Structure formats: structure tokens, C-alpha cells
Amino acid sequence: MTLQREFFVRKQNFRQFHRQALRACVAALVAAGLGACALGPEFKTPAAPAAAGERYTPTPLAARTAASAGIGGAAQQFAMGQDIPAQWWTVFRSPALDQLIRGALEQNPNMAAAEAALRQAQESYNAQSGSLVYPTVNGQLGVARQKVSEAGSGNGGVFNLYNASVNVAYTPDVFGSTRRTLEGARAQVDYQRFQVEATYLALSANVVTTAIRVASLRAQLKATREVLDALNQQQGVIEKQFQFGAVPRNTLLTQRNQVAQVAATLPPLEKALAQSRHQLSVLAGKLPSEAGMPEFDLASLTLPESLPVSLPSALVRQRPDIRASEEQLHAASAAIGVATAAQYPQFTLSGSYGSSAQTFSKLFDAETTAWNLAAGLSAPLFNGGALSAKRRAAEAAYDVAAAQYRATVLTAFQNVADSLRALDADAASLKAQAEAESLAAESLALATQQYKLGGISYLVLLDAQRSYQQAHVALVQAQAARYADTAALFQALGGGWWNRAGGVPAATAVSAAAPYGSAK
């Protein structure tokens, strides 16, 4: 048999023996960890607040809100127990808004950061799983050339040393430290997953409310300019009357002052509109200077007449911020188990198999092989109370997380209650404001006619102009409030992420989202 053939056969024998030894060693080490218990509390999902009942407010809401004529005046009905569509913004029936939100979800950097944080948490969990659950197996192959002194034994000289070995180490999870560590890491992954959902919800809601604000400001600008045009026309008449001596100079100055005051309200409105447009561009992941942003007006949005309202008992499972806070509570519970297990002994098992020879051809001979199995036990005997203090600290951290969870739940219920009451009040306010605007317009028309005929003084006309201007702008603001608070209700209820087709996460929901106008 040639040297090459002999080397190949020995190498194959070594590999076969190595596989068998490794399998037996790993099986023994893993079996040693079976039957382990996990110390610390077993986490249970907090129940919904018992006092929630079937309503969010102290007194029941009316079945329908008030109705009024004009934009945003439709009566809205609260559909208790009805589910929320996943793409909730489609209830406004605006293709431009739907397209803008989809683009924002794809391009907004905050959304990308949340998704990246989720991937980071998942890979951190995978790394911990690999290093804690399974034995570590390391292979080593080395060669060294060395000279031994001849002064001592007289057997000195220069020689080569070849070695090859496989080392296995395992720490059985007897008291559940590994289980609790991975439980906490898994909770952190779920926390980041709900953070993605929370970012998804906040982004879509911010786009909607900013678009509504843009529409409102445009309408307020239009209304103010209409009032200003009417005042300028009236000023032209007074200027001629003053030239002919029909009115005193005080009347002319008062009219000019009124025109100047109304004109002074335009720059702040224009500034607010420009800033809102800039914000809308940034939410969409674009620079403010980029073109292509849609223009919104209130007439292009449809106010939904039926508003789905989740039952209070379901809210704690639907709000992403509550679910994220719950996972932080879960991680804090697991940390107590880790701190408790640290107070108990730790077992270690290890083994190695290899060979060492002065020539490479003998590296895999039977007489050059060596192996060992070892078991170890380490137990904390005295640490000055450090481990007990760490456990108490973990318990205190759990109490912190529990208090924060309760605060998040209370805030969530407040958000829904505020939104429901706001919608009811918005409808009543819009109805009253529409009537006030109609009466103010009628009074202004009558006052203008009477002033032309000399039936009333200029001061009476001036009061009518001021009343109409205020009523007209307030009407636009009341219309916008109904749209904005409708969006706030959907956000307060969680946004319907749980109804996404196939349960896909927010990170992949944009491409899988249903087309505009569908229910889910």
C-alpha cells in the first residue's frame, strides 16, 4: 500500500471514529440537561381591566352624532364591537391619500429603522440560542517545529509536532438560567415587532392628520382671502364716498384698519400651510423641495358615517404600545428567573478527542490518540449578598415594568374615550358653527345692503363683517376637526394591524396591502 493510500485510509478511520465519538458525547451532554426546571415566575398575560365593561366613557354615547349641511356634516354612528380594517385610512375614500400613505410606509426612514431594529433583535436571539442551547464544538489542527535542550536529558534536538483534536463543552440548564435568558430575548424580539407595528400606525396616522391639516389651512386661506376681497371692495366704495364728502375720514381709516387686520392673518396661515406641506413630504420620505406631492382639500375626503369601535376588553390585545409594554413586562419576569438561577450551582461537561504525533503520517494512528471527559460543578458560597441583591433588583425592575404597563393601558383607554367624546362634540360644534356661519352671512348681506341705502352706520356694517369672517374661518376649522378626530379614533383603537391578510408583519405589509377601497 502506498503512503498516500495509507494516509487516506487512516484519515477515513479517524473521521468515522470521530463522528461516533462526537455523537455519543453530544447525546450524553444534552441528556444531562433534560428534566431541568426553570426557576422564577411563570409569566402570564395580564388580563384586561375588569372595570372596562362594555364602554369607554362614564356615560353612554349617543347612537349617532349630530348632522349638518355642507362638507364633513354627515352624522356618524358608533358600531360597537365591529372590527377595524387593516388599511383603515381607506375609509376616507381618497386615492391620493391612500397612495401617499403606501409610499410613506415604503420610504420613511423611521419605518426602515424600526424594521432594522426588529431584524437586529431576531439575530441577537438566534445568536443566544446557538450559544446557550447547544454544546460548543471546536476543532483544532496544528503543527509546530521546536528544539529541545540537550543539557538535561541528552535527548534534545529539533523535531516537528502535529496535533488534531475536537473539543466539546456543554453547560446543562439544570435550574433554567438558559431557558429564562432565551425567554427574555424572545420577549425583546416581540417587543421590537410591536414597535414596528406602533411605528406603522403612527406614521399612517400622522400622514392622514397632516393631510387634513393641509386641507384645513388651504380652506382657511381661501375663506380669509374671500373675506379680504369683500373688504377691499367695500373699501373702494368708502374711498369714493370719502372723496365726495359723504363719510368722515374716521370711517375710511376704520375700514383700512379692518382690511389691514385681515390681511395680517394671511402670512401666519401661509407659513403654517408651507410647514405642513414640508412635514407631509418628510413623512413620505422625500425632501421638501421634491415635486409630486398631492394637494388635499376637505371636499376630496369622505367622512365615514359608520365608525367601528372595538370592545374595551379587546383593546389591550390590539394596541401595539400595550403589546410592546407587555413584552417588556415579560422580559422583566424572565430576568427574575435568570437572577434566581444564578444563586444555584452550575454544572459543566466537557470532552475532547484527538491525537498528537511527530510525523503527519502517524497523526491518525491508534497509539497517538488521546481523549478525555470531564464534569465540573461551581456553586456560589459567599458573595457578600450580591446575588440576592441582584434578584431583588430584578424584582424591582419587574414592578417598574408592571407600573409602566398599567400606565400604558390607562393612557390607551383615555385616548379612545377622548376620541369618542371629541367626535360627538365635533358634530355638535359643526352643526352650531354651520348655523352661525349661515346667519352671519345673511346678516352681512343685509347690513351691506342697508349701508348702501344709508339705513345703518358704518360701525354696524363693520361688526357684521367681523362676525362673518370669524364664523367663516371657524366653520372650516370645525369641518377639519371631524376628519382629524376620526383618524385619531382609528389610531387610538390600534389601527387594525391584526386584520392584515395572512397576518404578515408591518415590515412586509406594504406590498401585500389590499387595493384602495377594500375593507381589509
C-alpha positions as CSV (number, residue, x, y, z in Angstrom):
1,M,0.0,0.0,0.0
2,T,1.4,3.4,-1.0
3,L,1.9,6.1,1.6
4,Q,-0.8,8.2,0.1
5,R,-3.3,5.3,0.2
6,E,-2.3,4.5,3.8
7,F,-2.8,8.1,4.8
8,F,-6.3,8.2,3.1
9,V,-7.4,5.0,4.9
10,R,-6.2,6.3,8.3
11,K,-7.9,9.6,7.7
12,Q,-11.2,7.9,6.9
13,N,-10.9,5.7,10.0
14,F,-10.3,8.8,12.1
15,R,-13.3,10.6,10.7
16,Q,-15.6,7.6,11.3
17,F,-14.4,7.2,14.9
18,H,-14.7,11.0,15.4
19,R,-18.3,11.0,14.2
20,Q,-19.3,8.2,16.5
21,A,-17.5,9.7,19.5
22,L,-18.9,13.1,18.8
23,R,-22.5,11.8,18.6
24,A,-22.2,9.8,21.8
25,C,-20.6,12.7,23.6
26,V,-23.2,15.3,22.4
27,A,-26.1,12.9,23.2
28,A,-24.8,12.4,26.7
29,L,-24.2,16.1,27.3
30,V,-27.7,17.1,26.1
31,A,-29.3,14.3,28.0
32,A,-27.7,15.6,31.1
33,G,-29.6,18.8,30.7
34,L,-33.0,17.2,30.3
35,G,-35.5,17.4,33.1
36,A,-34.2,20.7,34.2
37,C,-36.5,23.1,36.0
38,A,-36.8,26.8,35.3
39,L,-36.7,29.0,38.4
40,G,-38.5,32.3,38.8
41,P,-42.1,33.3,38.0
42,E,-44.0,31.8,35.0
43,F,-45.2,34.8,33.0
44,K,-48.9,35.2,32.4
45,T,-50.5,37.7,30.0
46,P,-52.2,40.5,32.1
47,A,-56.0,40.4,31.8
48,A,-58.0,43.3,30.5
49,P,-59.1,45.8,33.2
50,A,-62.1,44.3,34.9
51,A,-63.8,47.7,35.2
52,A,-63.7,48.4,31.5
53,G,-67.1,46.8,30.9
54,E,-68.6,47.5,27.5
55,R,-67.9,51.2,27.2
56,Y,-65.0,53.7,27.4
57,T,-66.8,56.7,28.9
58,P,-68.6,57.1,32.2
59,T,-71.9,57.7,30.5
60,P,-73.1,56.1,27.3
61,L,-72.6,57.8,24.0
62,A,-75.4,58.7,21.7
63,A,-76.1,56.1,18.9
64,R,-75.5,58.8,16.3
65,T,-73.8,62.1,16.2
66,A,-75.5,65.3,15.1
67,A,-75.7,66.1,11.4
68,S,-75.3,69.4,9.5
69,A,-75.2,70.6,5.9
70,G,-72.0,71.1,4.0
71,I,-68.6,69.4,4.0
72,G,-68.0,67.0,6.8
73,G,-71.5,67.3,8.1
74,A,-72.7,63.7,7.9
75,A,-73.9,62.0,11.0
76,Q,-71.6,59.3,12.3
77,Q,-72.7,56.1,14.0
78,F,-70.5,54.2,16.6
79,A,-70.6,50.5,15.7
80,M,-69.5,48.9,19.0
81,G,-67.8,45.5,18.6
82,Q,-67.2,46.0,14.8
83,D,-63.7,45.2,13.7
84,I,-61.3,47.8,12.1
85,P,-59.9,47.3,8.6
86,A,-56.2,46.8,8.3
87,Q,-55.8,49.7,5.9
88,W,-58.1,51.9,7.9
89,W,-57.3,55.1,6.1
90,T,-59.2,53.9,3.0
91,V,-62.5,54.9,4.8
92,F,-61.8,58.4,3.7
93,R,-62.2,57.3,0.1
94,S,-59.2,59.3,-1.2
95,P,-57.0,57.6,-3.8
96,A,-54.4,60.3,-3.4
97,L,-54.2,59.8,0.4
98,D,-54.0,56.0,0.0
99,Q,-51.2,56.3,-2.5
100,L,-49.3,58.8,-0.3
101,I,-49.5,56.5,2.8
102,R,-48.3,53.5,0.9
103,G,-45.3,55.5,-0.4
104,A,-44.6,56.7,3.1
105,L,-44.6,53.2,4.5
106,E,-42.0,52.2,1.9
107,Q,-39.7,55.2,2.1
108,N,-40.0,56.7,5.6
109,P,-36.6,56.3,7.4
110,N,-38.3,55.8,10.8
111,M,-40.1,52.8,9.4
112,A,-36.9,51.4,8.0
113,A,-35.2,51.9,11.3
114,A,-37.9,50.1,13.2
115,E,-37.7,47.1,10.8
116,A,-33.9,47.0,11.1
117,A,-34.2,47.0,14.9
118,L,-36.5,44.0,14.6
119,R,-34.0,42.2,12.5
120,Q,-31.3,43.0,15.0
121,A,-33.3,41.7,17.9
122,Q,-34.1,38.5,16.0
123,E,-30.5,37.8,15.1
124,S,-29.4,38.5,18.7
125,Y,-31.9,35.9,19.8
126,N,-30.6,33.5,17.2
127,A,-27.0,34.1,18.4
128,Q,-28.0,33.5,22.0
129,S,-30.0,30.3,21.1
130,G,-26.9,28.9,19.3
131,S,-24.5,29.7,22.1
132,L,-26.7,28.7,25.1
133,V,-28.9,25.8,24.0
134,Y,-26.4,23.6,22.1
135,P,-23.0,22.3,23.0
136,T,-20.0,24.2,21.7
137,V,-17.9,22.0,19.4
138,N,-14.4,23.3,18.3
139,G,-11.9,21.6,16.1
140,Q,-8.2,22.2,16.3
141,L,-5.4,21.3,13.9
142,G,-1.8,22.5,14.4
143,V,1.8,21.9,13.6
144,A,4.9,23.1,15.5
145,R,8.6,22.8,15.0
146,Q,10.7,23.1,18.1
147,K,14.1,22.4,19.6
148,V,14.6,20.7,23.0
149,S,17.6,21.4,25.1
150,E,20.2,18.6,25.3
151,A,21.6,19.8,28.6
152,G,19.0,18.0,30.8
153,S,18.3,14.5,29.3
154,G,20.7,14.4,26.4
155,N,17.7,13.6,24.1
156,G,17.4,17.1,22.7
157,G,17.1,18.0,19.1
158,V,14.8,19.5,16.6
159,F,11.5,17.8,15.7
160,N,8.0,18.5,14.4
161,L,4.8,18.0,16.4
162,Y,1.5,17.6,14.7
163,N,-1.8,17.6,16.6
164,A,-5.5,17.4,15.8
165,S,-8.4,17.4,18.3
166,V,-12.1,18.0,18.7
167,N,-13.4,19.7,21.9
168,V,-16.9,19.6,23.2
169,A,-18.3,21.7,26.1
170,Y,-21.8,22.0,27.4
171,T,-23.5,23.7,30.4
172,P,-26.7,21.8,31.3
173,D,-29.6,24.1,32.1
174,V,-30.4,22.4,35.4
175,F,-32.1,25.5,37.0
176,G,-33.4,27.2,34.0
177,S,-31.0,30.1,33.5
178,T,-30.7,29.4,29.8
179,R,-34.5,29.0,29.4
180,R,-35.2,32.3,31.2
181,T,-32.4,34.1,29.3
182,L,-33.9,32.9,25.9
183,E,-37.4,33.7,27.2
184,G,-36.3,37.3,27.9
185,A,-34.6,37.5,24.5
186,R,-37.7,36.2,22.7
187,A,-39.7,38.9,24.6
188,Q,-37.3,41.5,23.3
189,V,-37.9,40.3,19.7
190,D,-41.7,40.5,20.2
191,Y,-41.2,44.0,21.8
192,Q,-39.5,45.2,18.6
193,R,-42.2,43.5,16.5
194,F,-44.8,45.6,18.2
195,Q,-42.6,48.6,18.0
196,V,-42.7,48.2,14.2
197,E,-46.5,48.0,14.3
198,A,-46.6,51.1,16.5
199,T,-44.3,53.0,14.0
200,Y,-46.5,51.8,11.2
201,L,-49.7,53.0,12.9
202,A,-48.1,56.4,14.0
203,L,-46.8,57.0,10.5
204,S,-50.0,56.3,8.7
205,A,-52.0,58.4,11.3
206,N,-49.5,61.3,11.0
207,V,-49.9,61.3,7.2
208,V,-53.7,61.4,7.5
209,T,-53.8,64.1,10.1
210,T,-51.1,66.2,8.3
211,A,-53.0,65.9,5.0
212,I,-56.2,67.0,6.8
213,R,-54.3,70.0,8.3
214,V,-53.1,70.9,4.9
215,A,-56.7,70.8,3.6
216,S,-57.9,72.8,6.5
217,L,-55.3,75.5,6.1
218,R,-56.0,75.8,2.4
219,A,-59.7,76.2,3.2
220,Q,-58.9,78.8,5.9
221,L,-56.7,80.7,3.4
222,K,-59.4,80.6,0.8
223,A,-62.0,81.8,3.3
224,T,-59.8,84.6,4.6
225,R,-59.0,85.8,1.1
226,E,-62.7,85.8,0.2
227,V,-63.3,88.0,3.2
228,L,-60.4,90.2,2.3
229,D,-61.7,90.6,-1.3
230,A,-65.1,91.7,0.1
231,L,-63.5,94.2,2.4
232,N,-61.3,95.6,-0.4
233,Q,-64.4,96.1,-2.5
234,Q,-66.2,97.7,0.4
235,Q,-63.1,99.9,1.0
236,G,-63.3,101.0,-2.7
237,V,-66.8,102.2,-2.1
238,I,-65.9,104.1,1.1
239,E,-62.9,105.7,-0.7
240,K,-65.3,107.2,-3.3
241,Q,-67.7,108.2,-0.6
242,F,-64.9,110.0,1.3
243,Q,-63.8,111.8,-1.8
244,F,-67.3,113.2,-2.2
245,G,-67.6,114.0,1.5
246,A,-70.3,111.5,2.1
247,V,-68.4,109.9,5.0
248,P,-65.9,111.2,7.5
249,R,-62.2,110.3,7.4
250,N,-62.6,108.2,10.5
251,T,-64.8,105.8,8.6
252,L,-62.2,105.4,5.9
253,L,-59.4,104.8,8.5
254,T,-61.5,102.3,10.3
255,Q,-62.1,100.4,7.0
256,R,-58.5,100.5,6.2
257,N,-57.6,99.2,9.6
258,Q,-60.1,96.3,9.2
259,V,-58.5,95.4,5.8
260,A,-55.0,95.5,7.3
261,Q,-56.0,93.3,10.2
262,V,-57.5,90.7,8.0
263,A,-54.5,90.9,5.6
264,A,-52.2,90.3,8.6
265,T,-53.8,86.9,9.2
266,L,-52.7,85.6,5.8
267,P,-48.9,85.3,6.4
268,P,-49.3,83.0,9.5
269,L,-51.7,80.8,7.6
270,E,-49.4,80.7,4.6
271,K,-46.5,79.8,6.9
272,A,-48.4,77.1,8.6
273,L,-49.5,75.6,5.3
274,A,-46.0,75.6,3.9
275,Q,-44.7,73.9,7.1
276,S,-47.5,71.3,7.0
277,R,-46.6,70.6,3.3
278,H,-43.0,70.2,4.3
279,Q,-43.9,67.8,7.1
280,L,-46.0,65.8,4.7
281,S,-43.1,65.5,2.3
282,V,-40.8,64.3,5.1
283,L,-43.3,61.8,6.3
284,A,-43.4,60.4,2.8
285,G,-39.6,60.0,2.9
286,K,-39.0,62.9,0.5
287,L,-37.2,66.2,0.6
288,P,-39.5,69.3,1.0
289,S,-38.2,70.5,-2.3
290,E,-39.2,67.4,-4.3
291,A,-42.2,67.8,-6.5
292,G,-45.1,65.4,-6.9
293,M,-46.9,65.8,-3.6
294,P,-50.7,65.7,-3.9
295,E,-52.8,68.7,-2.9
296,F,-55.6,67.9,-0.5
297,D,-58.8,69.7,0.3
298,L,-61.7,68.8,2.6
299,A,-64.1,68.2,-0.3
300,S,-61.9,65.4,-1.6
301,L,-62.2,63.4,1.6
302,T,-65.3,61.4,2.6
303,L,-66.2,61.4,6.3
304,P,-67.1,57.8,7.2
305,E,-70.6,57.5,8.5
306,S,-70.0,54.2,10.4
307,L,-67.1,54.1,12.9
308,P,-66.0,50.6,14.1
309,V,-65.3,50.7,17.8
310,S,-63.5,47.7,19.4
311,L,-64.8,46.5,22.7
312,P,-62.8,47.6,25.7
313,S,-62.0,44.0,26.6
314,A,-60.2,43.7,23.2
315,L,-58.3,46.9,23.3
316,V,-55.3,45.5,25.3
317,R,-54.7,42.9,22.6
318,Q,-54.9,45.5,19.8
319,R,-52.9,48.5,20.8
320,P,-49.3,48.0,19.7
321,D,-48.0,50.1,22.5
322,I,-49.8,48.0,25.1
323,R,-48.4,44.8,23.5
324,A,-44.9,46.2,23.4
325,S,-45.2,47.2,27.1
326,E,-46.4,43.7,27.9
327,E,-43.3,42.2,26.3
328,Q,-41.2,44.5,28.4
329,L,-43.0,43.1,31.4
330,H,-42.4,39.6,30.1
331,A,-38.7,40.3,29.7
332,A,-38.5,41.6,33.3
333,S,-40.2,38.5,34.5
334,A,-37.7,36.3,32.8
335,A,-34.9,38.4,34.3
336,I,-36.1,37.4,37.8
337,G,-35.6,33.7,36.7
338,V,-32.1,34.4,35.5
339,A,-31.2,36.1,38.7
340,T,-32.7,33.3,40.8
341,A,-30.8,30.6,38.9
342,A,-27.6,32.4,39.4
343,Q,-27.9,31.6,43.1
344,Y,-27.8,27.9,42.4
345,P,-24.9,25.6,41.4
346,Q,-23.8,25.5,37.7
347,F,-22.7,22.3,36.1
348,T,-20.3,22.0,33.2
349,L,-19.5,19.0,31.0
350,S,-16.6,18.8,28.5
351,G,-14.8,16.3,26.4
352,S,-12.1,16.1,23.8
353,Y,-10.8,13.6,21.3
354,G,-7.6,14.0,19.3
355,S,-4.1,12.8,18.5
356,S,-0.5,14.1,18.6
357,A,2.4,12.8,16.7
358,Q,5.9,13.9,15.5
359,T,5.1,12.9,11.9
360,F,2.0,13.7,10.0
361,S,1.7,10.2,8.7
362,K,1.2,8.9,12.2
363,L,-1.2,11.6,13.3
364,F,-4.2,9.3,13.0
365,D,-2.6,6.1,14.3
366,A,-4.4,4.5,17.3
367,E,-1.3,4.8,19.6
368,T,-1.3,8.6,19.1
369,T,-4.9,9.3,20.0
370,A,-6.0,10.8,23.3
371,W,-9.3,11.7,24.8
372,N,-10.9,13.0,28.0
373,L,-14.3,13.5,29.6
374,A,-14.7,16.0,32.5
375,A,-17.5,17.2,34.6
376,G,-17.5,20.3,36.9
377,L,-19.6,22.0,39.5
378,S,-19.4,25.5,40.7
379,A,-21.6,26.9,43.4
380,P,-21.7,30.4,45.0
381,L,-20.6,30.1,48.6
382,F,-20.1,33.7,49.6
383,N,-20.6,36.8,47.6
384,G,-21.5,39.4,50.2
385,G,-25.2,39.2,49.3
386,A,-24.6,40.3,45.7
387,L,-26.7,37.6,44.1
388,S,-29.6,38.2,46.5
389,A,-29.4,41.9,45.8
390,K,-29.4,41.2,42.0
391,R,-32.6,39.2,42.4
392,R,-34.3,41.9,44.4
393,A,-33.2,44.4,41.8
394,A,-34.8,42.2,39.1
395,E,-38.0,42.0,41.1
396,A,-38.0,45.8,41.5
397,A,-37.4,46.1,37.7
398,Y,-40.5,43.9,37.2
399,D,-42.5,46.2,39.4
400,V,-41.4,49.2,37.3
401,A,-42.4,47.4,34.1
402,A,-45.8,46.4,35.7
403,A,-46.5,50.0,36.6
404,Q,-45.5,51.2,33.2
405,Y,-47.7,48.6,31.6
406,R,-50.7,49.8,33.7
407,A,-49.9,53.4,32.8
408,T,-49.9,52.5,29.1
409,V,-53.2,50.7,29.4
410,L,-54.8,53.7,31.2
411,T,-53.5,56.1,28.6
412,A,-54.9,53.9,25.8
413,F,-58.3,53.9,27.3
414,Q,-58.1,57.6,27.8
415,N,-57.2,58.1,24.1
416,V,-60.2,56.1,23.0
417,A,-62.6,57.9,25.4
418,D,-61.2,61.3,24.4
419,S,-61.6,60.5,20.7
420,L,-65.2,59.3,21.1
421,R,-66.2,62.3,23.1
422,A,-64.4,64.6,20.7
423,L,-66.3,63.1,17.7
424,D,-69.6,63.7,19.5
425,A,-68.6,67.2,20.4
426,D,-67.2,67.9,16.9
427,A,-70.5,67.0,15.3
428,A,-72.5,69.3,17.7
429,S,-69.9,72.1,17.2
430,L,-70.0,71.9,13.4
431,K,-73.8,72.0,13.4
432,A,-73.8,75.1,15.6
433,Q,-71.0,76.6,13.6
434,A,-72.7,76.0,10.3
435,E,-75.8,77.7,11.6
436,A,-73.7,80.6,12.9
437,E,-71.9,81.0,9.6
438,S,-75.2,80.9,7.7
439,L,-76.7,83.6,10.0
440,A,-73.5,85.7,9.8
441,A,-73.5,85.6,6.0
442,E,-77.2,86.6,5.9
443,S,-76.6,89.4,8.4
444,L,-73.6,90.7,6.4
445,A,-75.5,90.7,3.2
446,L,-78.4,92.6,4.8
447,A,-76.1,95.0,6.5
448,T,-74.2,95.7,3.3
449,Q,-77.5,96.5,1.5
450,Q,-78.7,98.7,4.3
451,Y,-75.4,100.6,4.5
452,K,-75.6,101.3,0.8
453,L,-79.0,102.7,1.3
454,G,-77.9,104.7,4.3
455,G,-80.0,102.8,6.7
456,I,-77.3,101.9,9.2
457,S,-74.0,103.3,10.3
458,Y,-70.6,102.0,9.2
459,L,-69.9,100.6,12.7
460,V,-72.9,98.2,12.3
461,L,-71.5,97.1,8.9
462,L,-68.1,96.6,10.4
463,D,-69.4,94.4,13.2
464,A,-71.2,92.3,10.6
465,Q,-68.0,91.9,8.6
466,R,-66.0,90.8,11.6
467,S,-68.7,88.3,12.7
468,Y,-68.8,86.7,9.2
469,Q,-65.1,86.5,9.0
470,Q,-64.8,84.8,12.3
471,A,-67.7,82.4,11.6
472,H,-66.4,81.5,8.2
473,V,-62.9,80.5,9.4
474,A,-64.3,78.7,12.5
475,L,-66.6,76.7,10.2
476,V,-63.6,75.4,8.2
477,Q,-61.8,74.6,11.4
478,A,-64.8,72.7,12.7
479,Q,-65.1,70.7,9.5
480,A,-61.4,69.7,9.7
481,A,-61.7,68.7,13.3
482,R,-64.3,66.0,12.4
483,Y,-61.8,64.4,9.9
484,A,-58.8,64.7,12.3
485,D,-60.6,63.2,15.3
486,T,-62.0,60.4,13.1
487,A,-58.4,59.5,12.2
488,A,-57.4,59.8,15.9
489,L,-60.1,57.3,16.8
490,F,-58.7,54.7,14.4
491,Q,-55.2,55.3,15.8
492,A,-56.5,55.1,19.4
493,L,-58.1,51.7,18.7
494,G,-54.9,50.2,17.3
495,G,-55.3,50.6,13.6
496,G,-56.5,47.1,12.6
497,W,-53.0,45.6,12.1
498,W,-54.3,42.2,13.3
499,N,-56.6,42.0,10.3
500,R,-53.8,42.2,7.8
501,A,-54.1,39.5,5.2
502,G,-52.2,36.4,6.2
503,G,-51.1,38.0,9.4
504,V,-48.0,39.4,7.7
505,P,-45.9,41.9,9.8
506,A,-45.8,45.5,9.1
507,A,-42.4,45.1,7.5
508,T,-43.9,43.3,4.5
509,A,-47.4,44.7,4.6
510,V,-47.0,47.5,2.1
511,S,-46.6,45.2,-0.9
512,A,-49.3,42.9,0.4
513,A,-51.8,45.6,1.3
514,A,-55.3,45.4,-0.2
515,P,-56.1,47.9,-3.1
516,Y,-57.8,51.2,-2.4
517,G,-61.4,50.9,-1.2
518,S,-61.4,47.3,0.1
519,A,-62.5,46.5,3.6
520,K,-59.3,44.7,4.6
